[in-house]
Amino acid sequence: MLDRVAPGATVGILGGGQLGRMLALAAANLGLKSHIFCPDPHSPAFDVSARHSVADYEDEAALRAFAGAVDVVTYEFENVPARTAEIIESVRPLHPGAKALATAQDRLAEKTFVAGLGIPTAPFRAVRSEAELARALEELGGPAILKTRRFGYDGKGQVRIRPGDSVAEAWAQLGGAPAILEGFVPFSREVSIVAARGRDGSFAAYDACWNEHRDGILHLTRVPAHLAAATEQAAVAAAQRITEALGYVGVIAVEMFVLGEGEGATVAVNEIAPRVHNSGHWTSEGAQTSQFEQHIRAICGWPLGATGSTGRVEMRNLIGSEIEAWPEILGTPGAHLHHYGKAKARPGRKMGHVTTVHRKSE
Amino acid sequence: MLDRVAPGATVGILGGGQLGRMLALAAANLGLKSHIFCPDPHSPAFDVSARHSVADYEDEAALRAFAGAVDVVTYEFENVPARTAEIIESVRPLHPGAKALATAQDRLAEKTFVAGLGIPTAPFRAVRSEAELARALEELGGPAILKTRRFGYDGKGQVRIRPGDSVAEAWAQLGGAPAILEGFVPFSREVSIVAARGRDGSFAAYDACWNEHRDGILHLTRVPAHLAAATEQAAVAAAQRITEALGYVGVIAVEMFVLGEGEGATVAVNEIAPRVHNSGHWTSEGAQTSQFEQHIRAICGWPLGATGSTGRVEMRNLIGSEIEAWPEILGTPGAHLHHYGKAKARPGRKMGHVTTVHRKSE
């Protein structure tokens, strides 16, 4: 722990959205300052940070000045360009590191990596042309999902293809970007494992959580996920194997499909997010240590906090105009409102979330 | 609720210490911006606020500009000068209001006010001269405490006088400032009621907490306080009566002495703090709504949050060099570190606190 970051130091955060904001709030509670780097001059995270830099992620001079002014750097989004990460790492430690970024920002690299660890995923094929798409559809059979390899999030950059659909049309819809075709997985539901790995290799997972999406965006997270003990153990073991293979430092979210029900259920990894994650927001009130504090602890070289749940928890996203319900939420006993302070409630925009904890004794 | 403050608005806070900092953090979580006003250019609260003003509390132009830039104003310390409050109130709502400030910043006004509500206090006398001190000592009898009427905190501005002590010396020690002599109260222990009153007159108290001081500074707060039900009810009723008589809006802390033990115990009010209070820090993890969020809810005209405790709680202050234990605290499962991010750990300075919750089910 010789080179650990101490209170009073500054955490640099790439990205100034709600995740950067909640990381900055957690850092402040631990006596750390935050410096946010974001091209958007109206970033919500700026309001809670000691310093901020408004510049592009390609602006080398600005990146060097930023990195030089902080003690450790992290990020709130996985699409940090490789060159950006390289510049930062030449000046200060970046956690999670470049390998995690490179893996998570390319769906093909991600699936190949996970499958290479012997962890189940949906069947997949690389697709670089309409001809490859046609071949891949034949090989995987049945319905499938064509996804761009990069820059997809919240259901964007995806096309469902059913038997009989036009291959040319599907390929055109993604604009010819390098893609991956994923076979349909007949999952019963979606869960994620939010976990952390420390700089010393220690590992701590939160209880598995059960996620429901609407229009490709997370709608509801519930804890416990009601997985059979063996299924949850396998899910956590997969997350741990992934963090170890990546030499990972920080909080990670591993989204998984549950195949089957009850005792015999298994999991297949869908996606890795090398950062704090929407499906971990419930930890702010629902776990002994929030994912945001846990991430700060990990990247600073501090011991990981306890991850036990404080009860039965429900986290609901407030998307777009749903944020207008804030007065009713404030009036609901036991509901915890998190409002991200964003100026405009555009449709599909994550504006806040609300968490309810039914404590174990109740 | 027509004139309530909405997320996106700015809360103005007079004072930039740890209380202002924790208020700003709570405000941010609710989608509000903070603007801190403090003469100290190194205020820890500046690091977590969207804007700050560095100016004296007597700087009328700066105060007007500050008030004009925010939607509602509050403060972290009760010694806000009356003229400052008046200037602010001419521009924006100030909560708690001028009456609470005037009452709480003068020990004589405070005791007179509380006693006037029929609530027990220590016996007291106003003291403006050595002669009055001699007379007051005779009237109250036994040991007593001479306190300056204003600007006392954390045991400062106080002299204990035992029978036989030199009256002249005691009087000289306070430098001739207007004072109050308080008779000794044979208390078994000290508790406080942290509570809130909303703009609509609603009232919500946290569980009574049991405070231990060291060298005049709060050392440890424990919840529950193990008061008999009737004693706790009387304590809460006293706090509610005080807030109603003050037309109070916000969180208040009422420090009390417990006289006697068990079922027959009674309480006497020692001091009122018209603000969030160190003895309420345990609420961040130990209650359903933290005192900081509760204060923001109250001053914004929002419904008060639930105040139930989440378990058995212990809050320990980290004074001066005690903050150096932060690595061990981070390594203690279930301990929640709050580090105020102050640069220098001077002796007697509040540097942080640590809260442990033993959940009800454990």
Interface residues (C-beta under 8 A of the other chain):
Chain A: M1 A6 P7 G8 R21 A24 L25 A28 N29 L30 G31 L32 K33 S34 F46 D47 V48 S49 A50 Q288 R297 W302 P303 G305 A306 T310 I323 W326 P327 L330 G331 P333 G334 L337 H338 H339 Y340 G341 A343 G352 R359 K360 S361
Chain B: M1 P7 G8 R21 A24 L25 A28 N29 L30 G31 L32 K33 S34 F46 D47 V48 S49 A50 Q288 R297 W302 P303 G305 A306 T310 I323 W326 P327 L330 G331 P333 G334 L337 H338 H339 Y340 G341 A343 G352 R359 K360 S361
